[in-house]
């Protein structure tokens, strides 16, 4: 079961003016499952995106990149689960475009105004005809207050749906930010096997929106790892309808920008951490904080060396304070000029290592006490600067192997 992931309460998810959601069943992988999501966006909506860096990126990722790069005004999104449409060549591109064109016809917009997304099994042809056949039902189902249902529709190996919502005052107007995500395995930047959609009714310029998509992704969806595998389909889409009526946010130095950025980051990090809490087979939720670095990148590198180590993750599953594995991971991180004599490593509130070795005050009993907890924080103090970064991960359990061994069954 997910690690301390609260049950989703649909009443806490605020509708976003200018966004409607519709769900239908195409039976892409499982007959009768509601596995197709359509999102219709009001005219004038701004859309920005960040995508996987996997060279074998899925066909829908390629289509989305082309549409956004060309500056088309997006009016709709369509998501299917059960099939990734990745590793499918030119035929996969044609099938992704077929689905987009069909939805465009249903909504009366141009095909290049529809972004397609897929998630599921790689290297299998997308059953585009099944998805197209389900689109009229999804369109008929369009309504603004369906974020919880949408979160369930995009799940694959997820145990629980993931959604978050916040409201913040911007320029005297109440602005809403609501988002959903999916992901439980094949999670590692850039970005993770995840789909994330965050919408707001704030008015935000396209330039600022794209910068915020990258900035928030780096500090949320690009700061998590379950298993070190970077997916072919990762997509994080940021949507701003402008319906709240605030003055457009187009200055990064403004107070409105800062307030909006912080609320947006809160939503994105909540969704990202929910993915880790629901990691395949997870029994522990771990926060890795790296402080005192020369720059953010080196802090992130040290954090990921710890967070993606199978030896560390299996030790945490066993509640085994075999903490020399953490020192080992720090040592092989990509920070070449690291002075280990300056390091401190903390497990929860316990100082484990300092001055290049085991802390004199550390005892095995102290480490065991912390390792028995379901949520654990590892803090590394580099002692070489003022920058910091945080990475979230989970343990490796027996169930992770079982889930992935049975994935196509």
C-alpha positions as CSV (number, residue, x, y, z in Angstrom):
1,X,0.0,0.0,0.0
2,X,1.1,3.6,-0.5
3,X,3.3,5.1,2.2
4,X,1.2,7.7,4.1
5,X,-0.6,8.9,1.0
6,X,-3.9,10.4,2.0
7,X,-7.1,9.1,0.4
8,X,-8.1,11.4,-2.4
9,X,-11.0,13.7,-1.5
10,X,-12.8,15.0,-4.7
11,X,-14.3,17.9,-2.7
12,X,-10.8,19.3,-2.1
13,X,-10.1,19.6,-5.9
14,X,-11.1,23.0,-7.1
15,X,-12.4,23.2,-10.7
16,X,-10.3,25.4,-13.0
17,X,-12.3,27.9,-15.0
18,X,-11.7,27.2,-18.7
19,X,-10.9,23.5,-18.3
20,X,-13.3,20.6,-18.8
21,X,-12.6,16.9,-18.4
22,X,-14.3,13.9,-19.9
23,X,-13.5,10.2,-19.3
24,X,-14.5,7.1,-21.3
25,X,-13.7,3.4,-21.7
26,X,-11.8,2.2,-24.8
27,X,-10.6,-1.1,-23.4
28,X,-7.0,-0.4,-24.6
29,X,-5.6,-3.1,-22.3
30,X,-8.5,-4.0,-19.9
31,X,-12.0,-4.4,-21.1
32,X,-14.4,-2.0,-19.4
33,X,-11.8,0.2,-17.8
34,X,-12.2,4.0,-18.1
35,X,-8.8,4.5,-19.8
36,X,-9.3,7.6,-22.0
37,X,-9.2,11.2,-20.8
38,X,-10.1,14.3,-22.8
39,X,-9.4,17.8,-21.6
40,X,-11.0,20.7,-23.4
41,X,-9.4,24.1,-22.9
42,X,-11.0,27.5,-23.4
43,X,-9.9,29.7,-26.3
44,X,-6.9,31.8,-25.5
45,X,-5.4,29.3,-23.1
46,X,-1.6,29.2,-22.8
47,X,0.1,25.8,-22.7
48,X,3.7,24.8,-21.9
49,X,5.4,21.5,-21.5
50,X,8.5,19.6,-20.4
51,X,9.1,16.1,-21.8
52,X,11.3,13.0,-21.3
53,X,15.0,13.1,-22.5
54,X,14.9,9.4,-23.4
55,X,16.1,9.1,-27.0
56,X,13.4,6.5,-27.7
57,X,10.7,9.0,-26.8
58,X,7.2,7.9,-27.6
59,X,5.3,9.0,-30.7
60,X,2.9,11.3,-28.7
61,X,5.9,13.0,-27.1
62,X,7.2,13.8,-30.6
63,X,3.9,15.1,-31.7
64,X,3.4,17.3,-28.6
65,X,6.9,18.8,-29.0
66,X,6.2,19.6,-32.6
67,X,2.9,21.3,-31.8
68,X,4.3,23.4,-28.9
69,X,7.5,24.3,-30.8
70,X,5.3,25.6,-33.7
71,X,3.4,27.9,-31.3
72,X,0.0,26.4,-32.0
73,X,-2.8,27.5,-29.6
74,X,-3.7,24.2,-27.9
75,X,-7.4,23.6,-27.3
76,X,-7.5,20.0,-26.1
77,X,-5.5,17.1,-24.7
78,X,-6.2,13.3,-25.1
79,X,-4.7,10.7,-22.8
80,X,-4.8,6.9,-23.1
81,X,-3.5,4.3,-20.7
82,X,-2.6,0.7,-21.4
83,X,-0.3,1.4,-24.3
84,X,2.7,3.7,-24.5
85,X,2.9,4.0,-28.3
86,X,6.7,4.0,-27.8
87,X,9.1,2.0,-29.9
88,X,6.5,2.1,-32.7
89,X,8.3,4.1,-35.4
90,X,6.5,6.0,-38.1
91,X,3.4,3.9,-37.7
92,X,3.1,5.1,-34.1
93,X,3.3,8.7,-35.2
94,X,0.5,8.1,-37.7
95,X,-1.6,6.5,-35.0
96,X,-1.0,9.3,-32.5
97,X,-2.0,11.8,-35.2
98,X,-5.1,9.8,-36.0
99,X,-6.3,10.1,-32.5
100,X,-5.6,13.8,-32.3
101,X,-7.4,14.4,-35.7
102,X,-10.4,12.4,-34.5
103,X,-10.7,14.5,-31.3
104,X,-10.2,17.7,-33.3
105,X,-13.2,16.7,-35.4
106,X,-15.3,16.0,-32.3
107,X,-14.5,19.4,-30.8
108,X,-14.4,21.5,-34.0
109,X,-10.7,22.6,-33.7
110,X,-7.6,21.9,-35.8
111,X,-5.6,18.7,-35.4
112,X,-2.5,20.7,-34.5
113,X,-4.5,22.1,-31.5
114,X,-4.7,18.7,-29.9
115,X,-1.9,17.2,-27.8
116,X,-1.9,13.4,-27.5
117,X,-0.5,11.4,-24.6
118,X,-0.1,7.7,-24.0
119,X,1.2,5.5,-21.1
120,X,1.5,1.8,-20.7
121,X,3.3,-1.1,-22.4
122,X,6.2,-0.2,-24.8
123,X,6.8,-1.7,-28.2
124,X,3.2,-2.5,-29.0
125,X,1.0,-0.9,-31.7
126,X,-1.4,1.7,-30.3
127,X,-5.0,0.5,-30.8
128,X,-6.0,3.9,-32.3
129,X,-9.4,2.7,-33.6
130,X,-10.5,1.7,-30.0
131,X,-9.5,5.1,-28.7
132,X,-11.2,7.0,-31.6
133,X,-14.4,5.0,-31.0
134,X,-14.4,6.1,-27.3
135,X,-13.9,9.8,-28.0
136,X,-17.6,10.7,-28.5
137,X,-18.4,9.3,-25.1
138,X,-15.5,11.2,-23.5
139,X,-16.6,14.5,-25.2
140,X,-20.2,13.9,-24.0
141,X,-18.8,13.5,-20.5
142,X,-16.9,16.8,-20.4
143,X,-17.5,18.8,-17.2
144,X,-15.2,21.0,-15.0
145,X,-15.4,19.1,-11.7
146,X,-13.9,15.8,-12.7
147,X,-10.3,16.0,-11.5
148,X,-10.6,13.0,-9.2
149,X,-12.1,10.9,-12.0
150,X,-9.4,12.1,-14.4
151,X,-6.7,11.1,-11.9
152,X,-8.0,7.6,-11.8
153,X,-8.4,7.4,-15.6
154,X,-4.6,7.9,-16.2
155,X,-3.3,5.3,-13.7
156,X,-1.3,2.3,-14.8
157,X,0.5,0.4,-12.0
158,X,-0.5,3.1,-9.6
159,X,-2.4,1.9,-6.5
160,X,-3.9,5.3,-5.8
161,X,-4.9,8.3,-7.8
162,X,-2.9,11.5,-7.4
163,X,-4.2,15.0,-7.4
164,X,-3.7,18.3,-5.7
165,X,-5.3,21.7,-5.6
166,X,-4.5,25.1,-4.1
167,X,-5.9,28.6,-4.3
168,X,-3.9,31.8,-3.9
169,X,-4.6,35.6,-4.1
170,X,-2.9,37.2,-7.1
171,X,-3.5,40.9,-7.8
172,X,-6.7,40.9,-5.8
173,X,-8.1,37.8,-7.6
174,X,-8.5,34.3,-6.3
175,X,-6.4,32.0,-8.5
176,X,-6.9,28.3,-8.6
177,X,-4.2,25.7,-9.4
178,X,-5.3,22.0,-9.7
179,X,-3.3,19.1,-11.1
180,X,-3.2,15.3,-11.5
181,X,-0.3,12.9,-12.1
182,X,0.3,9.2,-12.6
183,X,3.4,7.1,-12.0
184,X,4.6,4.4,-9.8
185,X,7.5,2.6,-11.6
186,X,10.1,3.4,-14.3
187,X,10.5,6.6,-12.4
188,X,13.7,8.6,-12.8
189,X,14.4,12.0,-14.5
190,X,14.3,13.3,-16.9
191,X,11.5,13.0,-16.0
192,X,9.9,9.9,-14.6
193,X,7.4,7.4,-16.0
194,X,4.9,10.0,-15.3
195,X,2.2,12.1,-16.8
196,X,1.5,15.3,-15.0
197,X,-1.1,17.9,-15.9
198,X,-1.4,21.1,-13.9
199,X,-4.0,23.8,-14.8
200,X,-4.6,27.3,-13.5
201,X,-7.1,30.0,-14.3
202,X,-4.3,32.6,-13.7
203,X,-3.3,34.8,-16.6
204,X,0.4,34.0,-17.3
205,X,2.4,35.0,-20.4
206,X,3.6,32.1,-22.6
207,X,7.3,33.0,-21.9
208,X,6.9,32.9,-18.1
209,X,4.7,29.8,-18.3
210,X,7.4,27.8,-20.1
211,X,10.1,28.9,-17.7
212,X,7.9,27.9,-14.8
213,X,7.2,24.5,-16.4
214,X,11.0,23.8,-16.5
215,X,11.7,25.4,-13.0
216,X,8.9,23.5,-11.2
217,X,9.7,20.2,-13.0
218,X,13.3,20.4,-11.9
219,X,12.2,20.8,-8.3
220,X,9.4,18.3,-8.3
221,X,9.0,15.6,-11.0
222,X,12.7,15.9,-11.8
223,X,13.6,15.4,-8.2
224,X,12.1,11.9,-7.7
225,X,13.3,8.4,-8.4
226,X,11.8,4.9,-7.8
227,X,14.1,2.7,-9.8
228,X,16.5,4.7,-11.9
229,X,14.7,4.0,-15.2
230,X,13.9,7.0,-17.3
231,X,10.7,6.5,-19.3
232,X,9.9,7.0,-22.9
233,X,6.7,8.9,-22.3
234,X,7.2,11.4,-19.5
235,X,5.3,14.6,-20.0
236,X,4.5,17.5,-17.7
237,X,2.0,20.0,-19.1
238,X,1.3,23.4,-17.5
239,X,-2.0,25.1,-18.6
240,X,-3.1,28.7,-17.9
241,X,-6.6,29.7,-19.0
242,X,-6.5,33.3,-17.8
243,X,-10.1,33.1,-16.6
244,X,-9.3,34.4,-13.1
245,X,-9.1,38.0,-14.4
246,X,-5.8,38.9,-12.8
247,X,-3.3,41.1,-14.6
248,X,-1.1,38.9,-16.8
249,X,2.0,37.7,-14.9
250,X,4.9,38.5,-17.3
251,X,7.5,39.8,-14.9
252,X,9.6,37.3,-13.0
253,X,10.6,39.9,-10.4
254,X,7.1,40.8,-9.4
255,X,5.3,39.9,-6.1
256,X,2.5,38.2,-8.1
257,X,5.0,36.0,-9.9
258,X,6.6,34.9,-6.6
259,X,3.2,34.1,-5.0
260,X,2.1,32.2,-8.1
261,X,5.4,30.3,-8.5
262,X,5.3,29.2,-4.8
263,X,1.7,27.9,-5.0
264,X,2.5,26.1,-8.3
265,X,5.6,24.5,-6.9
266,X,3.6,23.3,-3.9
267,X,1.1,21.6,-6.2
268,X,3.9,20.0,-8.4
269,X,5.8,18.8,-5.4
270,X,2.7,17.3,-3.8
271,X,2.0,15.4,-7.0
272,X,5.7,14.3,-7.3
273,X,5.9,13.1,-3.7
274,X,2.6,11.2,-4.2
275,X,4.3,9.2,-7.0
276,X,7.1,8.2,-4.6
277,X,4.6,7.3,-1.8
278,X,2.9,5.1,-4.3
279,X,6.1,3.7,-5.8
280,X,5.9,0.1,-6.9
281,X,6.1,-2.1,-3.8
282,X,7.2,0.9,-1.6
283,X,7.2,0.5,2.2
284,X,9.4,3.6,3.0
285,X,9.3,7.2,1.9
286,X,12.7,8.8,1.9
287,X,13.7,12.5,1.7
288,X,17.4,13.1,0.7
289,X,18.5,16.7,1.5
290,X,21.9,17.9,0.3
291,X,23.0,21.2,1.8
292,X,26.1,23.4,1.7
293,X,27.0,22.8,-2.0
294,X,28.7,25.2,-4.4
295,X,25.7,25.0,-6.8
296,X,22.3,23.3,-7.1
297,X,23.5,20.8,-9.7
298,X,26.2,19.2,-7.5
299,X,23.7,19.0,-4.6
300,X,21.3,17.2,-7.0
301,X,24.0,14.9,-8.2
302,X,24.8,13.8,-4.6
303,X,21.2,13.4,-3.8
304,X,20.5,11.2,-6.8
305,X,23.6,9.0,-6.1
306,X,22.0,8.2,-2.7
307,X,18.4,8.0,-3.9
308,X,18.9,5.6,-6.8
309,X,21.3,3.2,-5.2
310,X,19.8,-0.3,-5.0
311,X,22.0,-1.2,-2.1
312,X,20.7,1.8,-0.1
313,X,17.1,1.2,-1.1
314,X,17.2,-2.5,-0.1
315,X,18.9,-1.6,3.2
316,X,16.0,0.8,4.0
317,X,13.5,-1.8,3.1
318,X,15.1,-4.2,5.6
319,X,15.4,-1.3,8.2
320,X,19.1,-2.2,8.3
321,X,21.3,0.7,9.3
322,X,24.1,-0.3,6.9
323,X,24.9,3.3,6.5
324,X,28.3,3.0,4.9
325,X,26.4,2.5,1.7
326,X,25.4,6.2,1.9
327,X,29.0,7.2,2.1
328,X,29.9,5.0,-0.8
329,X,27.2,6.6,-3.0
330,X,28.3,10.1,-2.1
331,X,31.8,9.2,-3.0
332,X,31.0,8.0,-6.5
333,X,28.7,11.0,-7.3
334,X,29.8,13.3,-10.1
335,X,31.3,15.9,-7.7
336,X,35.0,15.4,-8.5
337,X,36.6,17.8,-6.1
338,X,34.5,16.8,-3.0
339,X,36.4,17.0,0.3
340,X,35.0,14.2,2.4
341,X,36.7,15.6,5.5
342,X,34.1,18.5,5.4
343,X,31.1,16.2,5.1
344,X,28.4,15.5,7.7
345,X,25.8,12.8,7.1
346,X,22.6,12.7,9.2
347,X,19.9,10.0,9.5
348,X,16.9,11.8,10.8
349,X,18.1,13.5,13.9
350,X,21.2,11.3,14.3
351,X,24.7,12.4,13.2
352,X,26.2,9.3,11.4
353,X,29.4,10.5,9.8
354,X,31.7,13.5,10.0
355,X,35.4,14.3,9.3
356,X,35.7,11.5,6.8
357,X,34.4,8.7,9.0
358,X,31.9,7.5,11.5
359,X,30.8,10.1,14.1
360,X,32.1,9.4,17.5
361,X,28.7,9.9,19.0
362,X,26.9,7.5,16.6
363,X,25.5,4.1,17.8
364,X,23.9,1.3,15.9
365,X,20.8,1.6,18.2
366,X,20.3,5.3,17.1
367,X,20.4,4.3,13.5
368,X,18.1,1.4,14.0
369,X,15.5,3.6,15.7
370,X,15.3,5.9,12.7
371,X,15.4,3.0,10.1
372,X,12.3,1.5,11.7
373,X,10.3,4.5,10.7
374,X,8.1,4.7,7.6
375,X,9.4,8.2,6.6
376,X,13.1,8.8,6.8
377,X,15.2,11.9,6.0
378,X,18.9,11.6,5.0
379,X,20.7,14.9,5.2
380,X,24.1,15.5,3.7
381,X,26.0,18.7,4.6
382,X,28.8,19.2,2.0
383,X,30.4,22.2,3.8
384,X,31.5,23.9,0.6
385,X,28.8,26.5,-0.2
386,X,25.3,27.7,0.4
387,X,23.2,25.9,-2.2
388,X,20.8,23.0,-1.5
389,X,18.6,20.5,-3.3
390,X,16.2,17.8,-2.2
391,X,15.4,14.4,-3.8
392,X,12.6,12.0,-2.9
393,X,12.7,8.2,-3.2
394,X,11.4,5.0,-1.8
395,X,12.8,1.6,-0.8
396,X,13.1,-1.5,-2.9
397,X,10.9,-4.4,-1.7
398,X,10.1,-7.9,-2.9
399,X,6.9,-6.5,-4.3
400,X,8.7,-4.3,-6.8
401,X,10.1,-7.4,-8.5
402,X,6.7,-9.1,-8.4
403,X,4.9,-6.1,-9.9
404,X,7.3,-5.7,-12.8
405,X,7.6,-9.5,-13.4
406,X,3.8,-9.6,-13.8
407,X,3.3,-6.3,-15.6
408,X,2.3,-7.7,-19.0
409,X,0.3,-10.6,-17.6
